[in-house]
Amino acid sequence: MENKNRQQRLDALRLREAQGILTEAERAEIEAIFAALDAEEAEAMRPAREQMQERQAELQREQVRLAADAAQLERVVQEQERLLADAQSYLERLRAKRAALADEFQRISGVELTRSQ
């Protein structure tokens, strides 16, 4: 009931304001009503604001965790790339060694081995 009375009083004061006949006391009353409405609205929104802040903090924690995971995965990718480069280098050395042995075999036996790549 108080809200209804306050709203009616506010409507009456706004009408007087629109008519240009609002007194300073009435202007102060309008400001007080708006301040009370703002305070009530802020209190009503507090749980939602707190929930939103907690969700934001949760998302920030998740972002930090995901960034750490991404950094670790990047390290794994770099290691895999180094491993592949090492394997390719080793394969090239094996092919060169095999070719040298095939050449030596041919020089000794006169028979050419088939070269597979």
Residue pairs with C-beta under 8 A, 6 or more apart in sequence:
6 33
6 36
9 29
9 33
10 30
10 33
13 22
13 26
13 29
13 30
13 33
14 30
16 22
16 26
17 26
17 27
17 30
22 30
95 117
98 115
99 115
102 112
102 113
102 115
105 111
105 113
106 112
106 113
